[in-house]
Amino acid sequence: MKKIILEIIWTLYNIKMRLVDFFDKEKVIRDVDFKITHYANSIIPKTITFVLSEEFLNAANKNDNVIGIITNERLGGMVDKKKGLLISNDVKNDFFNLHNFLYTNKKNYYTVDQHISKSAKIAPTAIIGSNVYIGENVEIGHYSVVENGSYIGENTIIGSHVIIGARGLHNTRVSENEFIQVVDAGGVKIGSNCEILSGCIVQKSYFYEATVIGDYTKLGPMVNVGHGTKIGKGCLIAGGSVIAGFCEMGGDVWVGPSSIIGHGLKIGNNVQIRIGSTVIANLKDMDNVSGNFAYSHKRHLRNYIKLKR
């Protein structure tokens, strides 16, 4: 993870922008130099974020990576005085319009060093983007697509009809009947010795970061990994499972077939998520859960036995 953050910082080195470069000066209470847009829990320095609740404001205030905040007049007085501040009557609209401007006009997209190893075996029907890294002994099956900003480590197998770097549902509601189509600024980083089997979709993040699949992790057929999710080393994710956006999963996790993991959840190391589970809360190391909604597998079995009597 630290290596990925350092790579992002290096590529952002020459990117600079201030709030007054985009917004009317009357809105800007404290101007600041920033480099990226992200949420209040950003792990990347010089982040500008938005907040609409005290919970996320507290997170942003405590996060040294967040250098500026866009919020409304009610919360503005509670923003850390060391951070930049913009007061808005339409917070999400302003934030995502800024995001789109930054990545469309500054051309500030997640990139990788272009390289396709001579030892890689790529099916003639596969489509490979112009800004990708494909390591030694990688195999890519028929009709698969590898979009710009994708990195695939050595000895990884990509099955047929896989999409690496797909666009997710990157539209955000800014009013009752109005949406903003958010520009995709991110990419995908797949480690070494992985297997991504037929029909899988790995979405790129809309923020400047990679969706990450750790070394030795295996995705069964038709698995969908959401934007900005980070999956650790040696995980097994069985077919038909869906991992929503911005999740963080540790290493050696088992996810049973057709399971669903909700947006932004943290899953510890050595967790077992049984077949068909719907996970809506964070899971600690060694947790073993099942059911819809998922909780302790032992408790589920006891309840199931009681119902069968």
N, C-alpha and C positions, 0 to 999 in steps of 0.2 A: 504493500500500500504506500509506504514512504517513497519508494522508487517512482510510482505513478505520479504522486504529488510533485516530486522534484521535476519530473518531465514536463508537467503542466506549467509549473512556475517558470521554467526555462523558456518554453515556447511563448509565454505571455510577457516576456521581459520588455519588449518594445511597444506593448500596447498600453496606451494611457488615454484616459477620458475623465472629464469632470462633469458634474451634474449640470452646470450652466452651459455646457456644450450642447445640451439637448432640451433642457427645460427653461421656462421663463425665470428670470432672476427673482421675481417676487415669490416664487414657490420655494426657492432654495434658502433655507435658514442657515445651514453651515455647509459650505462646499467641500469637496474631497476628491482626490484622485483615486479612481478605482479601475479594476481590470476585468472583472467578470460579474455576471448576475448569478445568484444562487439563492437557496433557502437559508433560513436562520441558523441551521446546523452545518453550514458549509465548512469543509476542511481545507479550502484553498484561500490563501491570503488575498487581501484587497478585494473582498466580495462586497457588492451592493445587494441588499435584500429588501423585501417588503414585509410588513407585519400588520395584521388586522385584529390581533388579540393580545392580551397581556401575557399569556403563556409563551407565545412566540417572540414577543418583545423581550421578555426576560432571557430567553435563549440567545437572541441576537446581542443583547447587551453584554452577556457573559462570554460571547465568542470573539476572541481576538482576531479571527480571520475576517469577521464582518467589520468593514470600515465605514459603511454608511447605510442608512435606513430610510426607506420611503414609507410613510404612514399617514394617518389622518390627524386632525387637530386634537382629538380627544387623547390620543396616545403620545403625541409629539412631545409634550412636556416631560414624559418619563424616559425619553431616549437619553442614553449616556452622552454627556456633554463632549466627550472625546470623539464621538462618531459624527460623520456627516449626517445631515438631516434635510429631507424634503417633505413638506406638508402638501398633501393632495386630497382633493375631493373625490378622486376616482383612482384609488391606490393600485389595484390590480391592473387596470387599463394602462396607467402610466408606467408601471414596472415592466409589463410584457412588451409594450411599445418600445421602451428603452432597450430591452433585451433584443428585440428584432432589429432595431437600428444598429446596435453594437455589432451583431454578428453578420448583418447584411452589408453594412457600409464599411466597417473596419476589416471585413473578410477574416474574422477571427474565429476560425473553425478548428476543432480538434484534428490534428494531423499526425501521421506516422511517417517514418522514413520509408519511401517507396522501395520495395524489394520483393522479388519473387524468386525463390530458390530454384536452381536448375534441377534439384532432386524432387521438387514437388510434382505430384501427379494430379493434373487438373482436367476434368472431363471437357471435351470440346463444346458441350452445350452449356457449361457454366459461364456466368457473367461476372467478370472481375473489374472492380472500380479502378480509377486512375491513381488513387492515393491509398495503397494497401501494403501491408507487410505479410508475406507468406513464407514461413520458415522451412527448414530442411525436412524432407520426407513427409510433408503435409499431403493429404489426399482430399480432393474436393470432388463430390459426386455430380451426376448429371442434373442439369437445370437448377443448380444452386446459384445464389447471388451473394457476392461479397461487396458491400457498398463502400464508398469512400470513407477513410478514417478508421479502417478495420485492421487489426493486428492478429495474426494467427501464429502461435508458437510451434516449434518443431514437433514432429511426430504426431500431430493432431489429425484426426479423421473427421471430415465434414461429409455427411451423407448426401443423398439426393434431395432435391426440392427444399433445401435449407436456405433461409435468408439471414445473413449476418449484417447487422446495421440497418434493419428495417425502421421505418417511421412508425411510432406508436400513435396513440390517440392524443396528440399534442395540441389540443384545443382547450382553452380555458374560458370559462364563463365570466364575463365582466358585467353583465346585467341580465335581466330576465330572458331576453331573446337575442342577446349579442354575445358572440364568441370571438376570441382572437386566435388565429392560427399561429402557434408559436414556432419560430424558426429552430431547426435542429442544429445545434452547435457541437454536439458531442460525437463520440465514436464507440467502438467496441474493442476490448482487448481480451483475447482468448489465449490461455496459457499453453504450456507444452503437454503432450501426451493426453490430450482431451479427446473425447468422442462426442460429436454433435450429430445425432442420428436423424433419419429422414423426417422432413416436414417441420423441423424446429424453426422457431423465429427468435432471434436475439435482437432486441430493439436498441438503437442508439439513444443516448441521453439527449434531452433538449438543452441542458446546460453544458458548459465546457468541461467535459470529463468523459471517461469511458465507462460503459457497462462492462463489468469484469467477470470472466469465468476463470477460476483458478486452475492451476496445474492439476492434471490427473482427474479432473471432474468429468463426469459422463452425463449427458442429457439423452433420455430416451426419446422415441419418436413422438413428434407433435408437442414437444414442450415449448412453452412461451415464456421468455424471460423479459420482464419489463424494463423500461428506460431507467438508466442510472443505477441499476441493481448491482451489488458486489457479492459474488459467490466465491467461497473459499476453496481450499485445496482438497481434492479427494472426495468430493460429494457425488452422490448417486441420486439423480432426479428422474423418476420413472415416467413413462409415457403419459401424455395428456395433461400433465401438471401445468399450472399457471403460477408464476411468481410475479406479482405486481411490481410497479415501479419503485425505485429508491429503497429497496430492501437491502439489508446487510446480513449475509449468511456466513457462519464460521466454517470450519473444516470438518470433513468426515460426517456430513449430514446425509441421512437417508430420507428422501421424500417419496412416499408411495404413489402408485398410479392415480391419476385424476385428482390430485390434491390441489388446493388453492391457498396461496399465502398472500395476505392483504398488503396494501400499499404501505411502504415505509417501515415495515416491521424489522426487528432485530432478532435473528435466530442464532443461538449459541453454537458451540462446537459439540460434535458427537450427538446431535439431536436425532430422534427418530420421529418422523411424521407419517402415520399409518395411512393405508389406502383410503382415498376419498375424503381426507380431512379438509376442513375449512378453517384456516388459522387466522384469528383476528386480534391476537395479542402477542407481545414479545415472548420468546422462549429462552430459557436459561440453558447453559451447558448440561448435557446428558438428559434433558427432558424427553419424555416418550409420550406422545399425544395421539389421539384419534378422535373422530367424530365431527359433526357439524352442529354447533361450533366446537372446535377441538379443545380438549382438556385431557388430563391424565388418562392414559390408556387403561391402567388398572381399574380406575373408577368407572370407566366406560364398560369394561367387562363385567364388573360387579352389577352395574345397573342393568346391563343386557340380560344377565342371568336371572335377576329378580323379575324382569318383565316376562321372561320365558316360562316362569313357574306358574 
